[in-house]
Amino acid sequence: MGAFPNAKVLLFGSLARGDWDGCSDVDLLAVAPSEGQASALADALLTAGLGDDVIALTHSRWQQLRSGGDPYWAAIGRDAVPLEPL
């Protein structure tokens, strides 16, 4: 991802599930090797206006959350769509 090597952006929420409407926001996960990289990526996404809610996570924390048994994070892990760079 250019300035963010080994990082990925995941779309989640109603837009990823396909049940969005005109009042829906754009939810993104910014996942990177370190907290600093994830935060910088999240800030860049917000500054560019690409997401309304952006959560910054390290790769290891994302893996813990999505497989930790919490229904909220399990649903995000199930529904998340990876976005590819242009």
Rosetta blueprint (number, residue, H / E / L):
1 M L
2 G L
3 A L
4 F L
5 P L
6 N L
7 A L
8 K E
9 V E
10 L E
11 L E
12 F E
13 G L
14 S H
15 L H
16 A H
17 R H
18 G L
19 D L
20 W L
21 D L
22 G L
23 C L
24 S L
25 D L
26 V L
27 D E
28 L E
29 L E
30 A E
31 V E
32 A E
33 P L
34 S L
35 E H
36 G H
37 Q H
38 A H
39 S H
40 A H
41 L H
42 A H
43 D H
44 A H
45 L H
46 L H
47 T H
48 A L
49 G L
50 L L
51 G L
52 D L
53 D E
54 V E
55 I E
56 A E
57 L E
58 T E
59 H H
60 S H
61 R H
62 W H
63 Q H
64 Q H
65 L H
66 R H
67 S L
68 G L
69 G L
70 D L
71 P H
72 Y H
73 W H
74 A H
75 A H
76 I H
77 G H
78 R H
79 D H
80 A L
81 V E
82 P E
83 L E
84 E L
85 P L
86 L L
